[in-house]
Amino acid sequence: MSVLIQLMPILLLVCLTLVSSYFAGDPVYSLHRAGKYTYERKTLNIGVLYYVKDGFSKDYNTLAAVKQVEQQVESDYIDTLRNNCYKERNYKENLLWRARSFGDAKMYEKAKSTQLPNCDKLNQLYRT
């Protein structure tokens, strides 16, 4: 009996997690075409492509509702670019450091020529 009382908080936590995940619906959009998200849309502000499920227009039938979704899409898109840019820069810096540490000219040239596409996209967004 005492073991059951000790396990009660854990069981309650597991039950609450299962119940909350059951009631949580699908996201409104996806930044990638996948599964149910087959209808392509583009944000008005910065032109980010995103995908929605069938019935999006019915559920989000006012300009204010669509605008709110598009703001979230753009925010997620910029956050993704920032994260990926950070990873690209980190990778390039590590390559440069290793090339300098080992005196490897080929590795240094590879590091210098490493492209940062997400950083480029982010910089382009901030320029407009």
MOPAC internal coordinates of N, CA, C and O (Angstrom, degrees):
PM7 1SCF
backbone

  N    0.0000 0     0.00 0     0.00 0    0    0    0
  C    1.4517 1     0.00 0     0.00 0    1    0    0
  C    1.5290 1   111.44 1     0.00 0    2    1    0
  O    1.2310 1   120.35 1   137.28 1    3    2    1
  N    1.3334 1   116.94 1   -42.72 1    3    2    1
  C    1.4669 1   120.24 1  -179.13 1    5    3    2
  C    1.5317 1   110.97 1   -67.02 1    6    5    3
  O    1.2310 1   120.20 1   148.84 1    7    6    5
  N    1.3324 1   117.22 1   -31.16 1    7    6    5
  C    1.4619 1   120.86 1   177.00 1    9    7    6
  C    1.5253 1   109.79 1   -65.12 1   10    9    7
  O    1.2310 1   120.63 1   139.37 1   11   10    9
  N    1.3150 1   116.39 1   -40.63 1   11   10    9
  C    1.4609 1   121.20 1   178.68 1   13   11   10
  C    1.5273 1   110.94 1   -63.13 1   14   13   11
  O    1.2310 1   120.73 1   139.48 1   15   14   13
  N    1.3088 1   116.21 1   -40.52 1   15   14   13
  C    1.4766 1   120.46 1   178.50 1   17   15   14
  C    1.5234 1   109.96 1   -66.63 1   18   17   15
  O    1.2310 1   119.92 1   142.72 1   19   18   17
  N    1.3111 1   117.77 1   -37.28 1   19   18   17
  C    1.4592 1   121.09 1   178.89 1   21   19   18
  C    1.5266 1   111.57 1   -69.02 1   22   21   19
  O    1.2310 1   120.53 1   146.30 1   23   22   21
  N    1.3183 1   116.60 1   -33.70 1   23   22   21
  C    1.4684 1   120.86 1   179.99 1   25   23   22
  C    1.5336 1   112.99 1   -83.32 1   26   25   23
  O    1.2310 1   120.12 1   168.55 1   27   26   25
  N    1.3021 1   117.37 1   -11.45 1   27   26   25
  C    1.4604 1   121.98 1  -176.46 1   29   27   26
  C    1.5435 1   112.81 1   -54.77 1   30   29   27
  O    1.2310 1   118.13 1   133.51 1   31   30   29
  N    1.3343 1   121.17 1   -46.49 1   31   30   29
  C    1.4685 1   119.59 1   179.48 1   33   31   30
  C    1.5269 1   113.10 1   -61.15 1   34   33   31
  O    1.2310 1   120.52 1   141.75 1   35   34   33
  N    1.3180 1   116.62 1   -38.25 1   35   34   33
  C    1.4608 1   120.61 1   179.39 1   37   35   34
  C    1.5224 1   110.37 1   -68.27 1   38   37   35
  O    1.2310 1   120.21 1   135.63 1   39   38   37
  N    1.3163 1   117.20 1   -44.37 1   39   38   37
  C    1.4667 1   120.90 1   178.30 1   41   39   38
  C    1.5217 1   111.02 1   -62.52 1   42   41   39
  O    1.2310 1   120.43 1   140.16 1   43   42   41
  N    1.3125 1   116.79 1   -39.84 1   43   42   41
  C    1.4576 1   121.15 1   178.39 1   45   43   42
  C    1.5217 1   110.93 1   -64.00 1   46   45   43
  O    1.2310 1   120.45 1   137.78 1   47   46   45
  N    1.3206 1   116.75 1   -42.22 1   47   46   45
  C    1.4534 1   121.47 1   178.32 1   49   47   46
  C    1.5309 1   111.45 1   -63.03 1   50   49   47
  O    1.2310 1   120.23 1   136.21 1   51   50   49
  N    1.3025 1   117.16 1   -43.79 1   51   50   49
  C    1.4660 1   121.77 1   178.09 1   53   51   50
  C    1.5266 1   110.39 1   -62.46 1   54   53   51
  O    1.2310 1   120.26 1   135.71 1   55   54   53
  N    1.3062 1   117.11 1   -44.29 1   55   54   53
  C    1.4752 1   121.09 1   179.58 1   57   55   54
  C    1.5259 1   110.98 1   -63.37 1   58   57   55
  O    1.2310 1   120.12 1   135.83 1   59   58   57
  N    1.3134 1   117.38 1   -44.17 1   59   58   57
  C    1.4695 1   120.65 1   178.86 1   61   59   58
  C    1.5209 1   111.60 1   -62.57 1   62   61   59
  O    1.2310 1   120.38 1   140.07 1   63   62   61
  N    1.3162 1   116.89 1   -39.93 1   63   62   61
  C    1.4633 1   121.16 1   178.29 1   65   63   62
  C    1.5265 1   110.64 1   -62.90 1   66   65   63
  O    1.2310 1   120.57 1   134.85 1   67   66   65
  N    1.3176 1   116.52 1   -45.15 1   67   66   65
  C    1.4642 1   120.14 1   179.81 1   69   67   66
  C    1.5264 1   111.54 1   -64.10 1   70   69   67
  O    1.2310 1   120.45 1   138.00 1   71   70   69
  N    1.3082 1   116.74 1   -42.00 1   71   70   69
  C    1.4642 1   120.95 1  -179.74 1   73   71   70
  C    1.5225 1   110.63 1   -66.44 1   74   73   71
  O    1.2310 1   119.98 1   136.18 1   75   74   73
  N    1.3216 1   117.64 1   -43.82 1   75   74   73
  C    1.4645 1   120.08 1  -178.51 1   77   75   74
  C    1.5210 1   111.34 1   -66.75 1   78   77   75
  O    1.2310 1   119.78 1   142.66 1   79   78   77
  N    1.3392 1   118.02 1   -37.34 1   79   78   77
  C    1.4618 1   119.63 1   178.57 1   81   79   78
  C    1.5327 1   110.90 1   -69.78 1   82   81   79
  O    1.2310 1   120.43 1   151.22 1   83   82   81
  N    1.3161 1   116.79 1   -28.78 1   83   82   81
  C    1.4623 1   120.51 1   177.50 1   85   83   82
  C    1.5236 1   110.91 1   -67.24 1   86   85   83
  O    1.2310 1   120.35 1   140.83 1   87   86   85
  N    1.3299 1   116.94 1   -39.17 1   87   86   85
  C    1.4591 1   120.84 1  -177.70 1   89   87   86
  C    1.5212 1   113.56 1   -85.16 1   90   89   87
  O    1.2310 1   119.73 1   164.68 1   91   90   89
  N    1.3078 1   118.12 1   -15.32 1   91   90   89
  C    1.4646 1   120.82 1   178.57 1   93   91   90
  C    1.5189 1   108.32 1   -73.34 1   94   93   91
  O    1.2310 1   120.79 1   -54.68 1   95   94   93
  N    1.3196 1   116.10 1   125.32 1   95   94   93
  C    1.4540 1   120.42 1  -178.70 1   97   95   94
  C    1.5132 1   111.96 1   -84.68 1   98   97   95
  O    1.2310 1   121.15 1    -3.71 1   99   98   97
  N    1.3136 1   115.41 1   176.29 1   99   98   97
  C    1.4550 1   121.36 1   175.50 1  101   99   98
  C    1.5184 1   109.38 1   -67.80 1  102  101   99
  O    1.2310 1   120.36 1   -28.89 1  103  102  101
  N    1.3259 1   116.91 1   151.11 1  103  102  101
  C    1.4665 1   118.90 1   174.03 1  105  103  102
  C    1.5247 1   110.45 1   -61.40 1  106  105  103
  O    1.2310 1   120.61 1   -22.83 1  107  106  105
  N    1.3041 1   116.44 1   157.17 1  107  106  105
  C    1.4629 1   121.92 1  -177.69 1  109  107  106
  C    1.5255 1   110.95 1   -71.13 1  110  109  107
  O    1.2310 1   120.45 1   147.22 1  111  110  109
  N    1.3347 1   116.75 1   -32.78 1  111  110  109
  C    1.4603 1   121.05 1  -173.71 1  113  111  110
  C    1.5215 1   110.02 1  -144.28 1  114  113  111
  O    1.2310 1   121.93 1    -9.80 1  115  114  113
  N    1.3189 1   113.91 1   170.20 1  115  114  113
  C    1.4560 1   120.96 1   173.05 1  117  115  114
  C    1.5211 1   107.20 1  -138.49 1  118  117  115
  O    1.2310 1   120.34 1   -33.87 1  119  118  117
  N    1.3144 1   116.96 1   146.13 1  119  118  117
  C    1.4599 1   120.01 1   176.96 1  121  119  118
  C    1.5312 1   111.28 1   -80.21 1  122  121  119
  O    1.2310 1   120.53 1   173.60 1  123  122  121
  N    1.3322 1   116.59 1    -6.40 1  123  122  121
  C    1.4624 1   122.03 1   179.70 1  125  123  122
  C    1.5293 1   109.37 1  -130.33 1  126  125  123
  O    1.2310 1   120.88 1   -36.02 1  127  126  125
  N    1.3119 1   115.92 1   143.98 1  127  126  125
  C    1.4628 1   119.83 1   175.98 1  129  127  126
  C    1.5220 1   107.88 1   -70.53 1  130  129  127
  O    1.2310 1   120.92 1   -63.16 1  131  130  129
  N    1.3105 1   115.84 1   116.84 1  131  130  129
  C    1.4655 1   119.51 1  -178.51 1  133  131  130
  C    1.5158 1   109.43 1  -161.10 1  134  133  131
  O    1.2310 1   120.85 1   -38.93 1  135  134  133
  N    1.3085 1   115.98 1   141.07 1  135  134  133
  C    1.4648 1   121.52 1   175.30 1  137  135  134
  C    1.5138 1   113.59 1    53.72 1  138  137  135
  O    1.2310 1   120.93 1    61.30 1  139  138  137
  N    1.3243 1   115.83 1  -118.70 1  139  138  137
  C    1.4697 1   122.02 1  -177.31 1  141  139  138
  C    1.5212 1   112.43 1   -76.87 1  142  141  139
  O    1.2310 1   119.99 1   164.10 1  143  142  141
  N    1.3180 1   117.63 1   -15.90 1  143  142  141
  C    1.4670 1   122.06 1  -174.69 1  145  143  142
  C    1.5296 1   109.92 1   -88.94 1  146  145  143
  O    1.2310 1   121.62 1   -95.42 1  147  146  145
  N    1.3322 1   114.51 1    84.58 1  147  146  145
  C    1.4615 1   119.61 1  -173.54 1  149  147  146
  C    1.5261 1   114.42 1  -113.01 1  150  149  147
  O    1.2310 1   120.17 1   165.44 1  151  150  149
  N    1.3197 1   117.29 1   -14.56 1  151  150  149
  C    1.4639 1   120.55 1  -176.43 1  153  151  150
  C    1.5172 1   110.21 1   -94.11 1  154  153  151
  O    1.2310 1   121.34 1   -62.81 1  155  154  153
  N    1.3332 1   115.04 1   117.19 1  155  154  153
  C    1.4567 1   121.07 1  -176.21 1  157  155  154
  C    1.5257 1   111.39 1   -81.53 1  158  157  155
  O    1.2310 1   121.30 1   -42.41 1  159  158  157
  N    1.3290 1   115.13 1   137.59 1  159  158  157
  C    1.4670 1   122.36 1   175.56 1  161  159  158
  C    1.5198 1   107.40 1  -136.26 1  162  161  159
  O    1.2310 1   121.05 1   -13.61 1  163  162  161
  N    1.3196 1   115.60 1   166.39 1  163  162  161
  C    1.4558 1   120.90 1   179.42 1  165  163  162
  C    1.5145 1   108.62 1  -136.63 1  166  165  163
  O    1.2310 1   120.43 1   -45.78 1  167  166  165
  N    1.3387 1   116.79 1   134.22 1  167  166  165
  C    1.4584 1   119.57 1  -179.89 1  169  167  166
  C    1.5298 1   109.54 1   -69.88 1  170  169  167
  O    1.2310 1   121.08 1   -32.89 1  171  170  169
  N    1.3141 1   115.53 1   147.11 1  171  170  169
  C    1.4655 1   120.52 1  -178.04 1  173  171  170
  C    1.5269 1   112.36 1   -73.89 1  174  173  171
  O    1.2310 1   120.33 1   145.99 1  175  174  173
  N    1.3191 1   116.98 1   -34.01 1  175  174  173
  C    1.4582 1   120.85 1  -173.20 1  177  175  174
  C    1.5270 1   113.27 1   -71.04 1  178  177  175
  O    1.2310 1   120.21 1   118.33 1  179  178  177
  N    1.3327 1   117.21 1   -61.67 1  179  178  177
  C    1.4703 1   119.43 1  -177.25 1  181  179  178
  C    1.5247 1   113.89 1  -118.07 1  182  181  179
  O    1.2310 1   120.15 1  -175.35 1  183  182  181
  N    1.3144 1   117.31 1     4.65 1  183  182  181
  C    1.4605 1   121.55 1   172.71 1  185  183  182
  C    1.5202 1   115.82 1    74.51 1  186  185  183
  O    1.2310 1   120.08 1  -143.64 1  187  186  185
  N    1.3192 1   117.46 1    36.36 1  187  186  185
  C    1.4708 1   121.13 1   177.97 1  189  187  186
  C    1.5224 1   108.99 1   -79.42 1  190  189  187
  O    1.2310 1   120.88 1   -50.32 1  191  190  189
  N    1.3234 1   115.93 1   129.68 1  191  190  189
  C    1.4623 1   120.27 1   175.59 1  193  191  190
  C    1.5238 1   108.91 1   -78.25 1  194  193  191
  O    1.2310 1   121.04 1   -43.70 1  195  194  193
  N    1.3181 1   115.62 1   136.30 1  195  194  193
  C    1.4576 1   120.90 1   174.78 1  197  195  194
  C    1.5138 1   108.46 1  -146.26 1  198  197  195
  O    1.2310 1   120.97 1   -14.41 1  199  198  197
  N    1.3151 1   115.76 1   165.59 1  199  198  197
  C    1.4584 1   121.21 1  -173.55 1  201  199  198
  C    1.5206 1   109.96 1  -126.01 1  202  201  199
  O    1.2310 1   121.57 1   -38.64 1  203  202  201
  N    1.3252 1   114.61 1   141.36 1  203  202  201
  C    1.4601 1   121.20 1  -178.35 1  205  203  202
  C    1.5272 1   109.64 1  -127.36 1  206  205  203
  O    1.2310 1   121.91 1   -13.71 1  207  206  205
  N    1.3205 1   113.94 1   166.29 1  207  206  205
  C    1.4637 1   120.48 1   178.18 1  209  207  206
  C    1.5239 1   110.07 1   -85.23 1  210  209  207
  O    1.2310 1   121.56 1   -14.65 1  211  210  209
  N    1.2977 1   114.61 1   165.35 1  211  210  209
  C    1.4535 1   121.04 1   173.14 1  213  211  210
  C    1.5319 1   108.13 1   -59.51 1  214  213  211
  O    1.2310 1   119.77 1   -44.80 1  215  214  213
  N    1.3018 1   118.05 1   135.20 1  215  214  213
  C    1.4516 1   121.57 1   179.58 1  217  215  214
  C    1.5192 1   113.72 1    96.95 1  218  217  215
  O    1.2310 1   120.02 1  -178.17 1  219  218  217
  N    1.3288 1   117.57 1     1.83 1  219  218  217
  C    1.4649 1   120.79 1   179.87 1  221  219  218
  C    1.5269 1   110.90 1   -59.20 1  222  221  219
  O    1.2310 1   120.48 1   134.10 1  223  222  221
  N    1.3198 1   116.69 1   -45.90 1  223  222  221
  C    1.4701 1   120.72 1  -177.73 1  225  223  222
  C    1.5239 1   111.68 1   -62.85 1  226  225  223
  O    1.2310 1   120.70 1   148.70 1  227  226  225
  N    1.3173 1   116.26 1   -31.30 1  227  226  225
  C    1.4613 1   120.36 1   179.11 1  229  227  226
  C    1.5326 1   110.75 1   -72.97 1  230  229  227
  O    1.2310 1   120.79 1   139.09 1  231  230  229
  N    1.3379 1   116.09 1   -40.91 1  231  230  229
  C    1.4595 1   120.73 1  -178.52 1  233  231  230
  C    1.5287 1   112.93 1   -77.40 1  234  233  231
  O    1.2310 1   120.59 1   148.78 1  235  234  233
  N    1.3170 1   116.49 1   -31.22 1  235  234  233
  C    1.4737 1   121.75 1  -178.52 1  237  235  234
  C    1.5266 1   107.66 1  -120.77 1  238  237  235
  O    1.2310 1   121.35 1  -105.02 1  239  238  237
  N    1.3076 1   115.03 1    74.98 1  239  238  237
  C    1.4671 1   120.50 1  -171.50 1  241  239  238
  C    1.5247 1   113.90 1   -99.26 1  242  241  239
  O    1.2310 1   119.81 1  -174.48 1  243  242  241
  N    1.3301 1   117.96 1     5.52 1  243  242  241
  C    1.4623 1   119.34 1   176.01 1  245  243  242
  C    1.5247 1   108.90 1  -113.83 1  246  245  243
  O    1.2310 1   121.05 1   -25.97 1  247  246  245
  N    1.3119 1   115.60 1   154.03 1  247  246  245
  C    1.4581 1   120.75 1   179.40 1  249  247  246
  C    1.5255 1   110.83 1   -61.79 1  250  249  247
  O    1.2310 1   120.70 1   141.90 1  251  250  249
  N    1.3251 1   116.27 1   -38.10 1  251  250  249
  C    1.4727 1   120.58 1   179.86 1  253  251  250
  C    1.5290 1   111.14 1   -63.48 1  254  253  251
  O    1.2310 1   120.21 1   139.17 1  255  254  253
  N    1.3192 1   117.20 1   -40.83 1  255  254  253
  C    1.4635 1   121.01 1  -179.55 1  257  255  254
  C    1.5291 1   111.05 1   -67.02 1  258  257  255
  O    1.2310 1   120.63 1   137.11 1  259  258  257
  N    1.3243 1   116.40 1   -42.89 1  259  258  257
  C    1.4621 1   121.01 1   178.92 1  261  259  258
  C    1.5239 1   109.91 1   -65.75 1  262  261  259
  O    1.2310 1   120.81 1   138.90 1  263  262  261
  N    1.3181 1   116.07 1   -41.10 1  263  262  261
  C    1.4641 1   120.78 1  -179.96 1  265  263  262
  C    1.5319 1   110.76 1   -61.55 1  266  265  263
  O    1.2310 1   120.45 1   140.26 1  267  266  265
  N    1.3165 1   116.75 1   -39.74 1  267  266  265
  C    1.4655 1   121.34 1   178.67 1  269  267  266
  C    1.5342 1   110.41 1   -64.41 1  270  269  267
  O    1.2310 1   120.69 1   137.08 1  271  270  269
  N    1.3166 1   116.29 1   -42.92 1  271  270  269
  C    1.4736 1   120.31 1   177.80 1  273  271  270
  C    1.5255 1   109.50 1   -62.96 1  274  273  271
  O    1.2310 1   120.54 1   136.03 1  275  274  273
  N    1.3264 1   116.57 1   -43.97 1  275  274  273
  C    1.4640 1   120.59 1  -178.01 1  277  275  274
  C    1.5277 1   111.61 1   -65.22 1  278  277  275
  O    1.2310 1   120.01 1   145.20 1  279  278  277
  N    1.3197 1   117.58 1   -34.80 1  279  278  277
  C    1.4669 1   119.85 1   175.69 1  281  279  278
  C    1.5248 1   110.63 1   -63.77 1  282  281  279
  O    1.2310 1   120.71 1   140.15 1  283  282  281
  N    1.3214 1   116.26 1   -39.85 1  283  282  281
  C    1.4656 1   120.30 1   178.39 1  285  283  282
  C    1.5275 1   110.37 1   -67.76 1  286  285  283
  O    1.2310 1   120.47 1   139.69 1  287  286  285
  N    1.3356 1   116.71 1   -40.31 1  287  286  285
  C    1.4672 1   121.20 1   178.13 1  289  287  286
  C    1.5273 1   109.67 1   -59.12 1  290  289  287
  O    1.2310 1   120.78 1   131.43 1  291  290  289
  N    1.3282 1   116.11 1   -48.57 1  291  290  289
  C    1.4609 1   120.06 1  -178.24 1  293  291  290
  C    1.5292 1   111.52 1   -65.41 1  294  293  291
  O    1.2310 1   120.40 1   142.00 1  295  294  293
  N    1.3049 1   116.84 1   -38.00 1  295  294  293
  C    1.4630 1   120.90 1   177.50 1  297  295  294
  C    1.5261 1   110.60 1   -63.38 1  298  297  295
  O    1.2310 1   120.26 1   134.43 1  299  298  297
  N    1.3279 1   117.11 1   -45.57 1  299  298  297
  C    1.4668 1   121.18 1   178.32 1  301  299  298
  C    1.5248 1   111.22 1   -63.65 1  302  301  299
  O    1.2310 1   120.89 1   139.54 1  303  302  301
  N    1.3340 1   115.90 1   -40.46 1  303  302  301
  C    1.4604 1   121.09 1  -179.83 1  305  303  302
  C    1.5266 1   110.31 1   -62.48 1  306  305  303
  O    1.2310 1   120.41 1   133.99 1  307  306  305
  N    1.3230 1   116.81 1   -46.01 1  307  306  305
  C    1.4671 1   120.93 1  -179.18 1  309  307  306
  C    1.5275 1   110.46 1   -67.12 1  310  309  307
  O    1.2310 1   120.17 1   140.48 1  311  310  309
  N    1.3227 1   117.28 1   -39.52 1  311  310  309
  C    1.4675 1   120.31 1   176.41 1  313  311  310
  C    1.5240 1   111.24 1   -61.10 1  314  313  311
  O    1.2310 1   120.56 1   138.78 1  315  314  313
  N    1.3283 1   116.53 1   -41.22 1  315  314  313
  C    1.4609 1   121.30 1   178.28 1  317  315  314
  C    1.5288 1   110.54 1   -64.08 1  318  317  315
  O    1.2310 1   120.80 1   135.92 1  319  318  317
  N    1.3388 1   116.08 1   -44.08 1  319  318  317
  C    1.4672 1   119.36 1   177.48 1  321  319  318
  C    1.5266 1   110.80 1   -60.59 1  322  321  319
  O    1.2310 1   120.42 1   135.83 1  323  322  321
  N    1.3252 1   116.81 1   -44.17 1  323  322  321
  C    1.4750 1   120.38 1   179.66 1  325  323  322
  C    1.5241 1   111.45 1   -59.97 1  326  325  323
  O    1.2310 1   120.88 1   133.03 1  327  326  325
  N    1.3245 1   115.93 1   -46.97 1  327  326  325
  C    1.4677 1   119.77 1   179.63 1  329  327  326
  C    1.5212 1   111.76 1   -61.61 1  330  329  327
  O    1.2310 1   120.78 1   134.56 1  331  330  329
  N    1.3205 1   116.11 1   -45.44 1  331  330  329
  C    1.4666 1   120.06 1  -179.29 1  333  331  330
  C    1.5220 1   111.47 1   -67.87 1  334  333  331
  O    1.2310 1   120.32 1   143.50 1  335  334  333
  N    1.3263 1   116.99 1   -36.50 1  335  334  333
  C    1.4607 1   121.46 1   176.82 1  337  335  334
  C    1.5294 1   109.79 1   -62.90 1  338  337  335
  O    1.2310 1   120.45 1   135.97 1  339  338  337
  N    1.3075 1   116.75 1   -44.03 1  339  338  337
  C    1.4621 1   120.89 1   177.89 1  341  339  338
  C    1.5303 1   110.42 1   -58.08 1  342  341  339
  O    1.2310 1   120.56 1   135.21 1  343  342  341
  N    1.3322 1   116.54 1   -44.79 1  343  342  341
  C    1.4672 1   120.40 1   179.67 1  345  343  342
  C    1.5249 1   111.33 1   -63.82 1  346  345  343
  O    1.2310 1   120.66 1   137.67 1  347  346  345
  N    1.3486 1   116.35 1   -42.33 1  347  346  345
  C    1.4663 1   120.48 1   179.15 1  349  347  346
  C    1.5331 1   110.83 1   -62.64 1  350  349  347
  O    1.2310 1   120.13 1   134.58 1  351  350  349
  N    1.3124 1   117.35 1   -45.42 1  351  350  349
  C    1.4707 1   121.00 1   179.94 1  353  351  350
  C    1.5258 1   110.61 1   -64.45 1  354  353  351
  O    1.2310 1   120.85 1   138.23 1  355  354  353
  N    1.3049 1   115.99 1   -41.77 1  355  354  353
  C    1.4563 1   120.55 1   179.13 1  357  355  354
  C    1.5335 1   110.72 1   -61.60 1  358  357  355
  O    1.2310 1   120.83 1   136.06 1  359  358  357
  N    1.3160 1   116.01 1   -43.94 1  359  358  357
  C    1.4629 1   121.14 1   178.12 1  361  359  358
  C    1.5281 1   110.24 1   -60.29 1  362  361  359
  O    1.2310 1   120.68 1   133.29 1  363  362  361
  N    1.3299 1   116.30 1   -46.71 1  363  362  361
  C    1.4639 1   121.11 1  -178.58 1  365  363  362
  C    1.5386 1   110.72 1   -64.38 1  366  365  363
  O    1.2310 1   120.34 1   136.81 1  367  366  365
  N    1.3094 1   116.96 1   -43.19 1  367  366  365
  C    1.4695 1   120.65 1   178.94 1  369  367  366
  C    1.5295 1   110.91 1   -63.13 1  370  369  367
  O    1.2310 1   120.35 1   139.35 1  371  370  369
  N    1.3291 1   116.94 1   -40.65 1  371  370  369
  C    1.4671 1   119.99 1   177.75 1  373  371  370
  C    1.5232 1   111.47 1   -64.27 1  374  373  371
  O    1.2310 1   120.45 1   139.26 1  375  374  373
  N    1.3254 1   116.75 1   -40.74 1  375  374  373
  C    1.4622 1   120.25 1   176.95 1  377  375  374
  C    1.5206 1   110.92 1   -62.13 1  378  377  375
  O    1.2310 1   120.70 1   134.82 1  379  378  377
  N    1.3319 1   116.26 1   -45.18 1  379  378  377
  C    1.4639 1   120.37 1   179.53 1  381  379  378
  C    1.5291 1   110.79 1   -61.65 1  382  381  379
  O    1.2310 1   120.71 1   136.50 1  383  382  381
  N    1.3107 1   116.26 1   -43.50 1  383  382  381
  C    1.4564 1   120.53 1  -179.66 1  385  383  382
  C    1.5289 1   111.18 1   -62.53 1  386  385  383
  O    1.2310 1   120.99 1   134.16 1  387  386  385
  N    1.3456 1   115.71 1   -45.84 1  387  386  385
  C    1.4664 1   119.39 1   179.61 1  389  387  386
  C    1.5271 1   111.16 1   -63.63 1  390  389  387
  O    1.2310 1   120.65 1   138.97 1  391  390  389
  N    1.3366 1   116.35 1   -41.03 1  391  390  389
  C    1.4650 1   120.09 1  -179.94 1  393  391  390
  C    1.5289 1   110.58 1   -62.62 1  394  393  391
  O    1.2310 1   120.47 1   137.55 1  395  394  393
  N    1.3276 1   116.70 1   -42.45 1  395  394  393
  C    1.4748 1   120.20 1   178.11 1  397  395  394
  C    1.5292 1   110.53 1   -67.17 1  398  397  395
  O    1.2310 1   120.59 1   138.72 1  399  398  397
  N    1.3124 1   116.49 1   -41.28 1  399  398  397
  C    1.4700 1   120.67 1  -177.82 1  401  399  398
  C    1.5199 1   112.16 1   -63.53 1  402  401  399
  O    1.2310 1   120.81 1   140.60 1  403  402  401
  N    1.3342 1   116.07 1   -39.40 1  403  402  401
  C    1.4609 1   120.24 1  -177.95 1  405  403  402
  C    1.5228 1   113.00 1   -95.93 1  406  405  403
  O    1.2310 1   120.33 1   176.89 1  407  406  405
  N    1.3277 1   116.98 1    -3.11 1  407  406  405
  C    1.4622 1   119.88 1  -178.63 1  409  407  406
  C    1.5162 1   112.48 1    63.93 1  410  409  407
  O    1.2310 1   120.58 1  -146.23 1  411  410  409
  N    1.3243 1   116.50 1    33.77 1  411  410  409
  C    1.4657 1   122.26 1  -176.43 1  413  411  410
  C    1.5341 1   109.67 1   -94.90 1  414  413  411
  O    1.2310 1   120.68 1   -73.86 1  415  414  413
  N    1.3250 1   116.31 1   106.14 1  415  414  413
  C    1.4642 1   121.84 1  -176.60 1  417  415  414
  C    1.5312 1   111.59 1   -67.33 1  418  417  415
  O    1.2310 1   120.42 1   141.71 1  419  418  417
  N    1.3357 1   116.79 1   -38.29 1  419  418  417
  C    1.4690 1   119.47 1   179.38 1  421  419  418
  C    1.5292 1   111.04 1   -64.62 1  422  421  419
  O    1.2310 1   121.10 1   135.19 1  423  422  421
  N    1.3260 1   115.51 1   -44.81 1  423  422  421
  C    1.4557 1   119.54 1   179.26 1  425  423  422
  C    1.5287 1   110.41 1   -64.27 1  426  425  423
  O    1.2310 1   120.50 1   143.16 1  427  426  425
  N    1.3152 1   116.64 1   -36.84 1  427  426  425
  C    1.4654 1   120.81 1   179.08 1  429  427  426
  C    1.5239 1   110.36 1   -63.85 1  430  429  427
  O    1.2310 1   120.14 1   135.38 1  431  430  429
  N    1.3233 1   117.35 1   -44.62 1  431  430  429
  C    1.4734 1   120.99 1   178.28 1  433  431  430
  C    1.5286 1   111.22 1   -64.40 1  434  433  431
  O    1.2310 1   121.00 1   141.03 1  435  434  433
  N    1.3172 1   115.70 1   -38.97 1  435  434  433
  C    1.4693 1   119.45 1   177.16 1  437  435  434
  C    1.5247 1   109.74 1   -63.19 1  438  437  435
  O    1.2310 1   120.80 1   136.75 1  439  438  437
  N    1.3118 1   116.08 1   -43.25 1  439  438  437
  C    1.4666 1   120.34 1   179.38 1  441  439  438
  C    1.5231 1   111.01 1   -63.23 1  442  441  439
  O    1.2310 1   120.37 1   135.57 1  443  442  441
  N    1.3197 1   116.89 1   -44.43 1  443  442  441
  C    1.4655 1   120.83 1  -179.64 1  445  443  442
  C    1.5301 1   111.64 1   -63.24 1  446  445  443
  O    1.2310 1   120.39 1   146.78 1  447  446  445
  N    1.3295 1   116.85 1   -33.22 1  447  446  445
  C    1.4644 1   120.21 1  -177.38 1  449  447  446
  C    1.5260 1   113.05 1   -91.26 1  450  449  447
  O    1.2310 1   120.10 1  -179.86 1  451  450  449
  N    1.3308 1   117.41 1     0.14 1  451  450  449
  C    1.4626 1   120.59 1   179.63 1  453  451  450
  C    1.5273 1   109.61 1   -63.40 1  454  453  451
  O    1.2310 1   121.03 1   -54.31 1  455  454  453
  N    1.3041 1   115.64 1   125.69 1  455  454  453
  C    1.4638 1   122.12 1  -179.65 1  457  455  454
  C    1.5236 1   110.46 1   -80.27 1  458  457  455
  O    1.2310 1   121.06 1   -28.92 1  459  458  457
  N    1.3124 1   115.57 1   151.08 1  459  458  457
  C    1.4610 1   122.55 1   177.78 1  461  459  458
  C    1.5346 1   108.23 1  -124.17 1  462  461  459
  O    1.2310 1   119.97 1  -107.08 1  463  462  461
  N    1.3483 1   117.67 1    72.92 1  463  462  461
  C    1.4646 1   120.33 1  -173.09 1  465  463  462
  C    1.5330 1   114.33 1   -60.97 1  466  465  463
  O    1.2310 1   120.16 1   141.98 1  467  466  465
  N    1.3278 1   117.30 1   -38.02 1  467  466  465
  C    1.4609 1   118.95 1   179.63 1  469  467  466
  C    1.5204 1   111.34 1   -69.95 1  470  469  467
  O    1.2310 1   120.26 1   143.40 1  471  470  469
  N    1.3113 1   117.10 1   -36.60 1  471  470  469
  C    1.4688 1   120.90 1   176.09 1  473  471  470
  C    1.5329 1   110.02 1   -65.69 1  474  473  471
  O    1.2310 1   120.79 1   140.61 1  475  474  473
  N    1.3295 1   116.10 1   -39.39 1  475  474  473
  C    1.4638 1   120.09 1   178.08 1  477  475  474
  C    1.5301 1   110.98 1   -62.21 1  478  477  475
  O    1.2310 1   120.62 1   135.14 1  479  478  477
  N    1.3300 1   116.42 1   -44.86 1  479  478  477
  C    1.4681 1   120.56 1   178.46 1  481  479  478
  C    1.5245 1   111.12 1   -62.34 1  482  481  479
  O    1.2310 1   120.69 1   138.46 1  483  482  481
  N    1.3153 1   116.28 1   -41.54 1  483  482  481
  C    1.4608 1   121.35 1   179.72 1  485  483  482
  C    1.5228 1   110.74 1   -64.44 1  486  485  483
  O    1.2310 1   120.26 1   135.10 1  487  486  485
  N    1.3146 1   117.11 1   -44.90 1  487  486  485
  C    1.4677 1   120.75 1   177.66 1  489  487  486
  C    1.5208 1   111.37 1   -63.00 1  490  489  487
  O    1.2310 1   120.70 1   140.95 1  491  490  489
  N    1.3189 1   116.26 1   -39.05 1  491  490  489
  C    1.4645 1   120.07 1   178.12 1  493  491  490
  C    1.5320 1   111.00 1   -64.11 1  494  493  491
  O    1.2310 1   120.13 1   141.96 1  495  494  493
  N    1.3116 1   117.36 1   -38.04 1  495  494  493
  C    1.4538 1   121.65 1   178.07 1  497  495  494
  C    1.5288 1   110.91 1   -63.70 1  498  497  495
  O    1.2310 1   120.94 1   137.81 1  499  498  497
  N    1.3264 1   115.81 1   -42.19 1  499  498  497
  C    1.4647 1   119.79 1  -177.99 1  501  499  498
  C    1.5262 1   112.74 1   -73.47 1  502  501  499
  O    1.2310 1   120.19 1   158.21 1  503  502  501
  N    1.3266 1   117.25 1   -21.79 1  503  502  501
  C    1.4671 1   120.78 1   177.47 1  505  503  502
  C    1.5229 1   112.50 1   -75.73 1  506  505  503
  O    1.2310 1   120.28 1   152.59 1  507  506  505
  N    1.3379 1   117.08 1   -27.41 1  507  506  505
  C    1.4686 1   119.50 1  -177.79 1  509  507  506
  C    1.4896 1   112.74 1   -87.26 1  510  509  507
  O    1.2310 1   120.10 1   180.00 1  511  510  509

